[in-house]
Amino acid sequence: MNQATQWEPGTAVFDRGSQLVGVVQEQRGTKVTLERPSGLRWHTRAVAVRPANDREKIQLAALVKHNRNVRGLGAIRGGR
């Protein structure tokens, strides 16, 4: 059986199960909680996660920028 990796909070990773890039929030045993810049959180198995590659890190940075812009527009428009 594969030995589960210990993931540090804040690490950019790719979840093979959901096919999404996210950031590690916490790990409890073999379960990892990941989060996207939009606030979407999900749980997955530690063995299903691998470090994000350069392309996926760029994608994650673009999502952070996009979410900042969307939130900024909401404030300008009065929360609509």
C-alpha positions as CSV (number, residue, x, y, z in Angstrom):
1,M,0.0,0.0,0.0
2,N,1.2,3.6,-0.7
3,Q,2.5,5.6,2.2
4,A,0.5,8.8,2.4
5,T,2.5,12.0,2.2
6,Q,2.2,14.6,4.9
7,W,1.1,17.8,3.2
8,E,1.9,21.2,4.7
9,P,-0.9,23.8,4.8
10,G,-0.5,26.3,2.0
11,T,0.9,23.8,-0.5
12,A,-0.4,24.0,-4.0
13,V,-1.5,20.5,-5.1
14,F,-3.4,18.7,-7.8
15,D,-6.2,16.3,-6.8
16,R,-6.4,13.4,-9.3
17,G,-9.9,12.5,-8.1
18,S,-11.6,15.8,-8.8
19,Q,-9.0,16.9,-11.4
20,L,-8.7,20.3,-9.7
21,V,-5.8,22.3,-8.4
22,G,-6.1,23.6,-4.8
23,V,-4.3,24.6,-1.7
24,V,-3.9,22.3,1.3
25,Q,-5.8,23.6,4.3
26,E,-5.2,20.7,6.7
27,Q,-4.5,17.0,6.8
28,R,-5.9,14.6,9.3
29,G,-4.5,11.1,8.9
30,T,-5.1,10.0,5.3
31,K,-7.6,12.8,4.6
32,V,-6.7,16.2,3.2
33,T,-8.8,19.3,3.0
34,L,-8.2,21.4,-0.1
35,E,-9.5,24.8,-1.0
36,R,-9.8,26.8,-4.2
37,P,-9.5,30.7,-4.3
38,S,-13.3,30.8,-4.8
39,G,-13.7,29.3,-1.3
40,L,-14.7,25.9,-2.6
41,R,-13.5,23.3,-0.1
42,W,-13.4,19.5,-0.5
43,H,-11.9,16.5,1.2
44,T,-9.8,13.9,-0.6
45,R,-7.4,11.1,0.1
46,A,-3.8,12.1,0.6
47,V,-2.6,9.4,-1.9
48,A,-4.8,11.1,-4.6
49,V,-2.9,14.3,-4.3
50,R,0.4,15.3,-5.9
51,P,2.4,18.6,-6.0
52,A,1.0,21.1,-8.5
53,N,3.2,21.5,-11.6
54,D,4.2,24.9,-12.9
55,R,1.2,25.1,-15.2
56,E,-1.2,24.3,-12.4
57,K,0.5,26.9,-10.1
58,I,0.0,29.5,-12.9
59,Q,-3.7,28.5,-13.1
60,L,-4.1,28.8,-9.3
61,A,-2.5,32.3,-9.4
62,A,-4.9,33.3,-12.2
63,L,-7.8,32.1,-10.1
64,V,-6.6,34.2,-7.2
65,K,-6.4,37.3,-9.4
66,H,-9.8,36.6,-10.9
67,N,-11.5,36.2,-7.5
68,R,-10.0,39.4,-6.3
69,N,-11.3,41.2,-9.4
70,V,-14.8,39.7,-9.0
71,R,-15.0,40.7,-5.3
72,G,-13.8,44.2,-6.2
73,L,-16.5,44.6,-8.8
74,G,-19.1,43.5,-6.2
75,A,-18.0,46.2,-3.9
76,I,-18.1,48.8,-6.6
77,R,-21.6,47.8,-7.7
78,G,-22.9,47.9,-4.2
79,G,-22.9,44.1,-3.6
80,R,-25.1,43.2,-6.5
